[in-house]
Amino acid sequence: MTAHAARAIHDAGGTCWAQDPQTAFAPAMPRAAIERGAVQHVLTLDDMAVRLQRIVCKE
């Protein structure tokens, strides 16, 4: 997802997650979305997996 798309989702009331740039293969991508203020949560991939599992399992 581009930073522009993340911002559009945010502006429409959605929530965006970004991978922590320090752990990303291409750190410029999440960093751009973070800098645009489009990201509510900056997470490692492991943390994303845990949160997604909680959402899906409604924990």
C-alpha positions in Angstrom: 0.0 0.0 0.0 1.3 3.5 -0.8 1.5 6.3 1.7 -1.2 8.1 -0.4 -3.5 5.1 -0.1 -2.9 4.8 3.6 -3.8 8.5 4.1 -7.0 8.0 2.1 -8.0 5.0 4.3 -7.2 7.1 7.4 -9.2 10.1 6.2 -12.2 7.8 5.5 -12.1 6.6 9.1 -10.1 3.4 8.6 -7.1 2.2 10.6 -3.7 1.6 9.1 -0.8 -0.4 10.5 2.7 0.0 9.3 5.7 -2.3 9.8 8.4 -0.8 12.0 10.8 0.8 9.5 13.7 -0.6 11.5 12.5 -4.2 10.7 11.2 -3.6 7.2 13.0 -4.8 4.0 12.0 -1.6 2.4 12.0 0.9 5.3 11.1 3.9 3.1 7.6 2.5 2.4 6.3 2.4 6.0 8.3 5.5 6.9 6.4 7.5 4.2 3.0 6.5 5.5 4.1 7.2 9.1 5.4 10.6 8.1 2.1 11.4 6.4 0.3 10.8 9.7 -1.7 8.0 8.1 -0.7 5.2 10.5 -2.2 4.6 13.9 0.0 1.6 14.8 3.7 1.0 14.0 4.4 -2.7 14.7 6.9 -5.5 14.1 5.7 -8.3 11.9 5.3 -10.5 15.0 3.2 -7.9 16.8 1.0 -7.6 13.6 0.4 -11.3 13.6 -0.6 -11.3 17.3 -3.0 -8.4 16.9 -4.5 -9.8 13.7 -5.1 -13.2 15.5 -6.8 -11.4 18.4 -9.1 -9.5 15.9 -10.0 -12.6 14.0 -10.6 -14.7 17.1 -12.3 -11.8 18.9 -10.1 -12.1 21.9 
